[in-house]
Amino acid sequence: MRFALMTKDKPGALQTRLDNREAHLAYIADTDVVEMAGPVLDADGQMCGSLIVLEVDDLAAARAWADNDPYAKAGLFSDVTLKAWKKVIG
């Protein structure tokens, strides 16, 4: 199953994102369940959240992946949404 993980960073947390980016990218590579991912940008072009499409067995696995993301462990996010997602185009 695919799940869309959508996050919003806490205000003023760009440095937290930058400090944990290498670990976050390594986690993505190591877990091998991310189909696509990228940062959400604010009006100034700065990273302020994430959109990640996971391909995992179920919602529990998606939640576990999200909870163990180094960004989440660093307390980066003010909001996290996780929804089942169906790929239609692309």
Biopython code that builds the backbone (N, CA, C, O; Angstrom):
import numpy as np
from Bio.PDB.StructureBuilder import StructureBuilder

atoms = [
    (1, "MET", "N", (0.835, -1.186, 0.000)),
    (1, "MET", "CA", (0.000, 0.000, 0.000)),
    (1, "MET", "C", (0.875, 1.243, 0.000)),
    (1, "MET", "O", (2.002, 1.250, 0.495)),
    (2, "ARG", "N", (0.303, 2.293, -0.579)),
    (2, "ARG", "CA", (1.007, 3.572, -0.557)),
    (2, "ARG", "C", (0.343, 4.508, 0.453)),
    (2, "ARG", "O", (-0.874, 4.508, 0.636)),
    (3, "PHE", "N", (1.192, 5.302, 1.097)),
    (3, "PHE", "CA", (0.733, 6.302, 2.056)),
    (3, "PHE", "C", (1.451, 7.607, 1.775)),
    (3, "PHE", "O", (2.650, 7.628, 1.496)),
    (4, "ALA", "N", (0.694, 8.702, 1.852)),
    (4, "ALA", "CA", (1.272, 10.036, 1.722)),
    (4, "ALA", "C", (1.504, 10.582, 3.127)),
    (4, "ALA", "O", (0.581, 10.683, 3.935)),
    (5, "LEU", "N", (2.746, 10.928, 3.392)),
    (5, "LEU", "CA", (3.142, 11.540, 4.651)),
    (5, "LEU", "C", (3.382, 13.018, 4.359)),
    (5, "LEU", "O", (4.295, 13.373, 3.613)),
    (6, "MET", "N", (2.554, 13.872, 4.954)),
    (6, "MET", "CA", (2.655, 15.306, 4.732)),
    (6, "MET", "C", (2.961, 15.979, 6.065)),
    (6, "MET", "O", (2.245, 15.783, 7.048)),
    (7, "THR", "N", (4.017, 16.762, 6.091)),
    (7, "THR", "CA", (4.435, 17.383, 7.340)),
    (7, "THR", "C", (4.593, 18.885, 7.166)),
    (7, "THR", "O", (4.838, 19.385, 6.069)),
    (8, "LYS", "N", (4.447, 19.579, 8.273)),
    (8, "LYS", "CA", (4.681, 21.023, 8.323)),
    (8, "LYS", "C", (5.683, 21.266, 9.442)),
    (8, "LYS", "O", (5.504, 20.790, 10.563)),
    (9, "ASP", "N", (6.736, 22.010, 9.128)),
    (9, "ASP", "CA", (7.756, 22.305, 10.132)),
    (9, "ASP", "C", (7.247, 23.328, 11.141)),
    (9, "ASP", "O", (6.378, 24.144, 10.834)),
    (10, "LYS", "N", (7.794, 23.271, 12.334)),
    (10, "LYS", "CA", (7.518, 24.299, 13.333)),
    (10, "LYS", "C", (8.071, 25.628, 12.816)),
    (10, "LYS", "O", (9.077, 25.633, 12.106)),
    (11, "PRO", "N", (7.446, 26.743, 13.151)),
    (11, "PRO", "CA", (7.978, 28.043, 12.733)),
    (11, "PRO", "C", (9.406, 28.236, 13.229)),
    (11, "PRO", "O", (9.721, 27.913, 14.374)),
    (12, "GLY", "N", (10.256, 28.757, 12.373)),
    (12, "GLY", "CA", (11.635, 29.047, 12.757)),
    (12, "GLY", "C", (12.516, 27.826, 12.918)),
    (12, "GLY", "O", (13.566, 27.909, 13.555)),
    (13, "ALA", "N", (12.115, 26.678, 12.351)),
    (13, "ALA", "CA", (12.847, 25.429, 12.578)),
    (13, "ALA", "C", (13.744, 25.028, 11.404)),
    (13, "ALA", "O", (14.167, 23.875, 11.323)),
    (14, "LEU", "N", (14.038, 25.955, 10.499)),
    (14, "LEU", "CA", (14.872, 25.606, 9.346)),
    (14, "LEU", "C", (16.219, 25.016, 9.783)),
    (14, "LEU", "O", (16.696, 24.060, 9.171)),
    (15, "GLN", "N", (16.833, 25.568, 10.824)),
    (15, "GLN", "CA", (18.130, 25.044, 11.254)),
    (15, "GLN", "C", (18.011, 23.611, 11.765)),
    (15, "GLN", "O", (18.916, 22.807, 11.544)),
    (16, "THR", "N", (16.917, 23.278, 12.442)),
    (16, "THR", "CA", (16.690, 21.902, 12.882)),
    (16, "THR", "C", (16.627, 20.981, 11.671)),
    (16, "THR", "O", (17.207, 19.896, 11.678)),
    (17, "ARG", "N", (15.917, 21.419, 10.626)),
    (17, "ARG", "CA", (15.839, 20.637, 9.393)),
    (17, "ARG", "C", (17.235, 20.453, 8.796)),
    (17, "ARG", "O", (17.616, 19.339, 8.438)),
    (18, "LEU", "N", (17.984, 21.525, 8.690)),
    (18, "LEU", "CA", (19.321, 21.443, 8.091)),
    (18, "LEU", "C", (20.254, 20.559, 8.917)),
    (18, "LEU", "O", (21.041, 19.791, 8.364)),
    (19, "ASP", "N", (20.162, 20.671, 10.236)),
    (19, "ASP", "CA", (21.024, 19.878, 11.120)),
    (19, "ASP", "C", (20.745, 18.380, 11.014)),
    (19, "ASP", "O", (21.644, 17.574, 11.255)),
    (20, "ASN", "N", (19.525, 17.994, 10.660)),
    (20, "ASN", "CA", (19.130, 16.582, 10.619)),
    (20, "ASN", "C", (18.933, 16.044, 9.204)),
    (20, "ASN", "O", (18.538, 14.891, 9.030)),
    (21, "ARG", "N", (19.202, 16.861, 8.203)),
    (21, "ARG", "CA", (18.936, 16.484, 6.815)),
    (21, "ARG", "C", (19.739, 15.255, 6.377)),
    (21, "ARG", "O", (19.189, 14.352, 5.746)),
    (22, "GLU", "N", (21.019, 15.214, 6.703)),
    (22, "GLU", "CA", (21.853, 14.074, 6.300)),
    (22, "GLU", "C", (21.311, 12.769, 6.887)),
    (22, "GLU", "O", (21.233, 11.761, 6.183)),
    (23, "ALA", "N", (20.941, 12.779, 8.153)),
    (23, "ALA", "CA", (20.388, 11.573, 8.800)),
    (23, "ALA", "C", (19.042, 11.199, 8.191)),
    (23, "ALA", "O", (18.751, 10.016, 8.016)),
    (24, "HIS", "N", (18.221, 12.191, 7.869)),
    (24, "HIS", "CA", (16.925, 11.952, 7.234)),
    (24, "HIS", "C", (17.111, 11.286, 5.875)),
    (24, "HIS", "O", (16.438, 10.301, 5.570)),
    (25, "LEU", "N", (18.013, 11.812, 5.064)),
    (25, "LEU", "CA", (18.262, 11.237, 3.734)),
    (25, "LEU", "C", (18.852, 9.832, 3.835)),
    (25, "LEU", "O", (18.527, 8.972, 3.017)),
    (26, "ALA", "N", (19.701, 9.587, 4.810)),
    (26, "ALA", "CA", (20.263, 8.253, 5.023)),
    (26, "ALA", "C", (19.151, 7.280, 5.443)),
    (26, "ALA", "O", (19.133, 6.132, 5.001)),
    (27, "TYR", "N", (18.240, 7.735, 6.284)),
    (27, "TYR", "CA", (17.095, 6.910, 6.714)),
    (27, "TYR", "C", (16.248, 6.523, 5.515)),
    (27, "TYR", "O", (15.840, 5.368, 5.391)),
    (28, "ILE", "N", (15.981, 7.466, 4.637)),
    (28, "ILE", "CA", (15.227, 7.177, 3.420)),
    (28, "ILE", "C", (15.939, 6.104, 2.601)),
    (28, "ILE", "O", (15.316, 5.136, 2.164)),
    (29, "ALA", "N", (17.231, 6.275, 2.397)),
    (29, "ALA", "CA", (18.004, 5.310, 1.598)),
    (29, "ALA", "C", (18.052, 3.940, 2.262)),
    (29, "ALA", "O", (17.908, 2.919, 1.591)),
    (30, "ASP", "N", (18.252, 3.915, 3.559)),
    (30, "ASP", "CA", (18.414, 2.652, 4.288)),
    (30, "ASP", "C", (17.128, 1.843, 4.390)),
    (30, "ASP", "O", (17.175, 0.613, 4.375)),
    (31, "THR", "N", (15.985, 2.507, 4.493)),
    (31, "THR", "CA", (14.727, 1.798, 4.708)),
    (31, "THR", "C", (14.109, 1.285, 3.413)),
    (31, "THR", "O", (13.348, 0.317, 3.438)),
    (32, "ASP", "N", (14.415, 1.904, 2.301)),
    (32, "ASP", "CA", (13.992, 1.437, 0.972)),
    (32, "ASP", "C", (12.473, 1.274, 0.830)),
    (32, "ASP", "O", (12.011, 0.336, 0.181)),
    (33, "VAL", "N", (11.697, 2.178, 1.432)),
    (33, "VAL", "CA", (10.236, 2.146, 1.291)),
    (33, "VAL", "C", (9.684, 3.462, 0.741)),
    (33, "VAL", "O", (8.472, 3.610, 0.585)),
    (34, "VAL", "N", (10.559, 4.404, 0.452)),
    (34, "VAL", "CA", (10.129, 5.710, -0.043)),
    (34, "VAL", "C", (10.104, 5.677, -1.567)),
    (34, "VAL", "O", (11.125, 5.463, -2.219)),
    (35, "GLU", "N", (8.913, 5.895, -2.115)),
    (35, "GLU", "CA", (8.757, 5.917, -3.570)),
    (35, "GLU", "C", (9.148, 7.271, -4.147)),
    (35, "GLU", "O", (9.779, 7.340, -5.202)),
    (36, "MET", "N", (8.779, 8.336, -3.466)),
    (36, "MET", "CA", (9.182, 9.684, -3.859)),
    (36, "MET", "C", (9.086, 10.578, -2.641)),
    (36, "MET", "O", (8.326, 10.306, -1.710)),
    (37, "ALA", "N", (9.864, 11.647, -2.656)),
    (37, "ALA", "CA", (9.880, 12.545, -1.504)),
    (37, "ALA", "C", (10.508, 13.872, -1.896)),
    (37, "ALA", "O", (11.264, 13.971, -2.862)),
    (38, "GLY", "N", (10.170, 14.883, -1.116)),
    (38, "GLY", "CA", (10.789, 16.185, -1.307)),
    (38, "GLY", "C", (10.252, 17.180, -0.310)),
    (38, "GLY", "O", (9.203, 16.971, 0.298)),
    (39, "PRO", "N", (10.990, 18.274, -0.148)),
    (39, "PRO", "CA", (10.548, 19.298, 0.786)),
    (39, "PRO", "C", (9.455, 20.170, 0.190)),
    (39, "PRO", "O", (9.389, 20.373, -1.023)),
    (40, "VAL", "N", (8.605, 20.676, 1.061)),
    (40, "VAL", "CA", (7.632, 21.705, 0.715)),
    (40, "VAL", "C", (8.344, 23.036, 0.942)),
    (40, "VAL", "O", (9.096, 23.193, 1.903)),
    (41, "LEU", "N", (8.097, 23.995, 0.041)),
    (41, "LEU", "CA", (8.783, 25.282, 0.124)),
    (41, "LEU", "C", (7.822, 26.397, 0.488)),
    (41, "LEU", "O", (6.652, 26.375, 0.105)),
    (42, "ASP", "N", (8.331, 27.384, 1.241)),
    (42, "ASP", "CA", (7.521, 28.551, 1.570)),
    (42, "ASP", "C", (7.633, 29.591, 0.448)),
    (42, "ASP", "O", (8.263, 29.333, -0.578)),
    (43, "ALA", "N", (7.031, 30.750, 0.643)),
    (43, "ALA", "CA", (7.019, 31.795, -0.378)),
    (43, "ALA", "C", (8.416, 32.298, -0.726)),
    (43, "ALA", "O", (8.629, 32.838, -1.811)),
    (44, "ASP", "N", (9.370, 32.123, 0.190)),
    (44, "ASP", "CA", (10.752, 32.548, -0.048)),
    (44, "ASP", "C", (11.621, 31.436, -0.616)),
    (44, "ASP", "O", (12.822, 31.624, -0.808)),
    (45, "GLY", "N", (11.022, 30.272, -0.887)),
    (45, "GLY", "CA", (11.775, 29.147, -1.429)),
    (45, "GLY", "C", (12.531, 28.344, -0.388)),
    (45, "GLY", "O", (13.373, 27.518, -0.740)),
    (46, "GLN", "N", (12.245, 28.571, 0.892)),
    (46, "GLN", "CA", (12.904, 27.834, 1.973)),
    (46, "GLN", "C", (12.096, 26.581, 2.326)),
    (46, "GLN", "O", (10.867, 26.589, 2.257)),
    (47, "MET", "N", (12.782, 25.524, 2.696)),
    (47, "MET", "CA", (12.113, 24.282, 3.105)),
    (47, "MET", "C", (11.299, 24.534, 4.375)),
    (47, "MET", "O", (11.784, 25.140, 5.331)),
    (48, "CYS", "N", (10.043, 24.052, 4.364)),
    (48, "CYS", "CA", (9.176, 24.285, 5.525)),
    (48, "CYS", "C", (8.282, 23.085, 5.826)),
    (48, "CYS", "O", (7.362, 23.189, 6.638)),
    (49, "GLY", "N", (8.537, 21.964, 5.191)),
    (49, "GLY", "CA", (7.749, 20.755, 5.398)),
    (49, "GLY", "C", (8.202, 19.681, 4.431)),
    (49, "GLY", "O", (9.193, 19.852, 3.722)),
    (50, "SER", "N", (7.477, 18.576, 4.404)),
    (50, "SER", "CA", (7.846, 17.458, 3.536)),
    (50, "SER", "C", (6.609, 16.787, 2.972)),
    (50, "SER", "O", (5.537, 16.806, 3.576)),
    (51, "LEU", "N", (6.781, 16.196, 1.802)),
    (51, "LEU", "CA", (5.789, 15.303, 1.215)),
    (51, "LEU", "C", (6.543, 14.032, 0.844)),
    (51, "LEU", "O", (7.473, 14.064, 0.037)),
    (52, "ILE", "N", (6.139, 12.921, 1.436)),
    (52, "ILE", "CA", (6.819, 11.645, 1.238)),
    (52, "ILE", "C", (5.774, 10.587, 0.910)),
    (52, "ILE", "O", (4.779, 10.453, 1.622)),
    (53, "VAL", "N", (5.995, 9.840, -0.159)),
    (53, "VAL", "CA", (5.123, 8.726, -0.506)),
    (53, "VAL", "C", (5.836, 7.440, -0.117)),
    (53, "VAL", "O", (6.909, 7.125, -0.630)),
    (54, "LEU", "N", (5.222, 6.709, 0.794)),
    (54, "LEU", "CA", (5.776, 5.452, 1.302)),
    (54, "LEU", "C", (5.051, 4.282, 0.664)),
    (54, "LEU", "O", (3.845, 4.352, 0.428)),
    (55, "GLU", "N", (5.771, 3.216, 0.384)),
    (55, "GLU", "CA", (5.146, 1.966, -0.039)),
    (55, "GLU", "C", (5.475, 0.919, 1.014)),
    (55, "GLU", "O", (6.585, 0.390, 1.073)),
    (56, "VAL", "N", (4.464, 0.634, 1.852)),
    (56, "VAL", "CA", (4.613, -0.276, 2.995)),
    (56, "VAL", "C", (3.387, -1.177, 3.083)),
    (56, "VAL", "O", (2.429, -0.999, 2.330)),
    (57, "ASP", "N", (3.410, -2.139, 3.994)),
    (57, "ASP", "CA", (2.331, -3.121, 4.112)),
    (57, "ASP", "C", (1.011, -2.550, 4.618)),
    (57, "ASP", "O", (-0.062, -2.942, 4.159)),
    (58, "ASP", "N", (1.099, -1.614, 5.575)),
    (58, "ASP", "CA", (-0.132, -1.133, 6.196)),
    (58, "ASP", "C", (0.113, 0.188, 6.920)),
    (58, "ASP", "O", (1.240, 0.682, 6.967)),
    (59, "LEU", "N", (-0.955, 0.752, 7.483)),
    (59, "LEU", "CA", (-0.862, 2.026, 8.178)),
    (59, "LEU", "C", (0.090, 1.956, 9.367)),
    (59, "LEU", "O", (0.809, 2.918, 9.639)),
    (60, "ALA", "N", (0.104, 0.845, 10.067)),
    (60, "ALA", "CA", (1.009, 0.697, 11.215)),
    (60, "ALA", "C", (2.465, 0.823, 10.782)),
    (60, "ALA", "O", (3.266, 1.455, 11.471)),
    (61, "ALA", "N", (2.808, 0.229, 9.649)),
    (61, "ALA", "CA", (4.178, 0.327, 9.138)),
    (61, "ALA", "C", (4.493, 1.756, 8.707)),
    (61, "ALA", "O", (5.610, 2.233, 8.907)),
    (62, "ALA", "N", (3.522, 2.435, 8.119)),
    (62, "ALA", "CA", (3.721, 3.830, 7.720)),
    (62, "ALA", "C", (3.939, 4.713, 8.941)),
    (62, "ALA", "O", (4.812, 5.581, 8.943)),
    (63, "ARG", "N", (3.138, 4.485, 9.978)),
    (63, "ARG", "CA", (3.299, 5.267, 11.221)),
    (63, "ARG", "C", (4.654, 5.005, 11.858)),
    (63, "ARG", "O", (5.315, 5.931, 12.327)),
    (64, "ALA", "N", (5.064, 3.750, 11.874)),
    (64, "ALA", "CA", (6.363, 3.411, 12.456)),
    (64, "ALA", "C", (7.486, 4.085, 11.685)),
    (64, "ALA", "O", (8.435, 4.597, 12.281)),
    (65, "TRP", "N", (7.380, 4.087, 10.356)),
    (65, "TRP", "CA", (8.417, 4.750, 9.545)),
    (65, "TRP", "C", (8.453, 6.235, 9.886)),
    (65, "TRP", "O", (9.523, 6.796, 10.125)),
    (66, "ALA", "N", (7.281, 6.872, 9.908)),
    (66, "ALA", "CA", (7.204, 8.308, 10.192)),
    (66, "ALA", "C", (7.750, 8.628, 11.583)),
    (66, "ALA", "O", (8.467, 9.615, 11.749)),
    (67, "ASP", "N", (7.428, 7.824, 12.564)),
    (67, "ASP", "CA", (7.880, 8.064, 13.936)),
    (67, "ASP", "C", (9.387, 7.932, 14.083)),
    (67, "ASP", "O", (9.986, 8.578, 14.943)),
    (68, "ASN", "N", (10.011, 7.094, 13.242)),
    (68, "ASN", "CA", (11.446, 6.861, 13.341)),
    (68, "ASN", "C", (12.283, 7.732, 12.414)),
    (68, "ASN", "O", (13.510, 7.636, 12.412)),
    (69, "ASP", "N", (11.637, 8.573, 11.634)),
    (69, "ASP", "CA", (12.348, 9.524, 10.776)),
    (69, "ASP", "C", (13.163, 10.468, 11.672)),
    (69, "ASP", "O", (12.621, 11.007, 12.636)),
    (70, "PRO", "N", (14.427, 10.673, 11.380)),
    (70, "PRO", "CA", (15.234, 11.590, 12.191)),
    (70, "PRO", "C", (14.627, 12.992, 12.333)),
    (70, "PRO", "O", (14.806, 13.636, 13.367)),
    (71, "TYR", "N", (13.920, 13.465, 11.318)),
    (71, "TYR", "CA", (13.245, 14.762, 11.454)),
    (71, "TYR", "C", (12.208, 14.708, 12.579)),
    (71, "TYR", "O", (12.140, 15.623, 13.399)),
    (72, "ALA", "N", (11.412, 13.658, 12.623)),
    (72, "ALA", "CA", (10.403, 13.520, 13.670)),
    (72, "ALA", "C", (11.072, 13.402, 15.040)),
    (72, "ALA", "O", (10.632, 14.029, 16.004)),
    (73, "LYS", "N", (12.109, 12.618, 15.123)),
    (73, "LYS", "CA", (12.816, 12.440, 16.399)),
    (73, "LYS", "C", (13.441, 13.735, 16.898)),
    (73, "LYS", "O", (13.607, 13.927, 18.102)),
    (74, "ALA", "N", (13.793, 14.639, 15.953)),
    (74, "ALA", "CA", (14.374, 15.929, 16.321)),
    (74, "ALA", "C", (13.310, 16.950, 16.706)),
    (74, "ALA", "O", (13.643, 18.065, 17.106)),
    (75, "GLY", "N", (12.029, 16.584, 16.590)),
    (75, "GLY", "CA", (10.954, 17.497, 16.954)),
    (75, "GLY", "C", (10.716, 18.594, 15.924)),
    (75, "GLY", "O", (10.255, 19.680, 16.278)),
    (76, "LEU", "N", (11.020, 18.330, 14.659)),
    (76, "LEU", "CA", (10.919, 19.339, 13.606)),
    (76, "LEU", "C", (9.484, 19.748, 13.291)),
    (76, "LEU", "O", (9.236, 20.910, 12.971)),
    (77, "PHE", "N", (8.542, 18.824, 13.375)),
    (77, "PHE", "CA", (7.218, 19.058, 12.816)),
    (77, "PHE", "C", (6.211, 19.642, 13.805)),
    (77, "PHE", "O", (6.167, 19.275, 14.979)),
    (78, "SER", "N", (5.401, 20.571, 13.278)),
    (78, "SER", "CA", (4.255, 21.078, 14.041)),
    (78, "SER", "C", (2.994, 20.310, 13.677)),
    (78, "SER", "O", (2.030, 20.287, 14.442)),
    (79, "ASP", "N", (3.003, 19.680, 12.500)),
    (79, "ASP", "CA", (1.822, 18.955, 12.041)),
    (79, "ASP", "C", (2.267, 17.799, 11.154)),
    (79, "ASP", "O", (3.163, 17.950, 10.323)),
    (80, "VAL", "N", (1.631, 16.645, 11.337)),
    (80, "VAL", "CA", (1.925, 15.458, 10.533)),
    (80, "VAL", "C", (0.597, 14.824, 10.123)),
    (80, "VAL", "O", (-0.269, 14.566, 10.960)),
    (81, "THR", "N", (0.454, 14.577, 8.822)),
    (81, "THR", "CA", (-0.728, 13.904, 8.292)),
    (81, "THR", "C", (-0.269, 12.681, 7.525)),
    (81, "THR", "O", (0.666, 12.761, 6.728)),
    (82, "LEU", "N", (-0.914, 11.556, 7.756)),
    (82, "LEU", "CA", (-0.577, 10.314, 7.104)),
    (82, "LEU", "C", (-1.871, 9.723, 6.559)),
    (82, "LEU", "O", (-2.783, 9.399, 7.319)),
    (83, "LYS", "N", (-1.942, 9.585, 5.241)),
    (83, "LYS", "CA", (-3.168, 9.098, 4.587)),
    (83, "LYS", "C", (-2.837, 8.039, 3.557)),
    (83, "LYS", "O", (-1.811, 8.115, 2.881)),
    (84, "ALA", "N", (-3.711, 7.048, 3.438)),
    (84, "ALA", "CA", (-3.580, 6.078, 2.339)),
    (84, "ALA", "C", (-3.695, 6.854, 1.035)),
    (84, "ALA", "O", (-4.473, 7.804, 0.935)),
    (85, "TRP", "N", (-2.911, 6.442, 0.030)),
    (85, "TRP", "CA", (-2.845, 7.188, -1.223)),
    (85, "TRP", "C", (-2.828, 6.194, -2.369)),
    (85, "TRP", "O", (-2.132, 5.180, -2.314)),
    (86, "LYS", "N", (-3.602, 6.491, -3.414)),
    (86, "LYS", "CA", (-3.664, 5.635, -4.594)),
    (86, "LYS", "C", (-2.996, 6.349, -5.763)),
    (86, "LYS", "O", (-3.406, 7.446, -6.142)),
    (87, "LYS", "N", (-1.988, 5.740, -6.320)),
    (87, "LYS", "CA", (-1.298, 6.294, -7.481)),
    (87, "LYS", "C", (-2.159, 6.059, -8.714)),
    (87, "LYS", "O", (-2.556, 4.927, -8.993)),
    (88, "VAL", "N", (-2.447, 7.126, -9.450)),
    (88, "VAL", "CA", (-3.253, 7.022, -10.667)),
    (88, "VAL", "C", (-2.421, 7.441, -11.880)),
    (88, "VAL", "O", (-2.502, 6.800, -12.928)),
    (89, "ILE", "N", (-1.636, 8.486, -11.759)),
    (89, "ILE", "CA", (-0.827, 9.011, -12.857)),
    (89, "ILE", "C", (0.614, 9.104, -12.402)),
    (89, "ILE", "O", (0.886, 9.463, -11.256)),
    (90, "GLY", "N", (1.541, 8.781, -13.295)),
    (90, "GLY", "CA", (2.955, 8.962, -13.001)),
    (90, "GLY", "C", (3.688, 7.740, -12.791)),
    (90, "GLY", "O", (4.891, 7.778, -12.536)),
]
sb = StructureBuilder()
sb.init_structure("model")
sb.init_model(0)
sb.init_chain("A")
sb.init_seg("    ")
for serial, (resi, resn, name, xyz) in enumerate(atoms, 1):
    if name == "N":
        sb.init_residue(resn, " ", resi, " ")
    sb.init_atom(name, np.array(xyz, "f"), 0.0, 1.0, " ", f" {name:<3s}", serial, name[0])
structure = sb.get_structure()
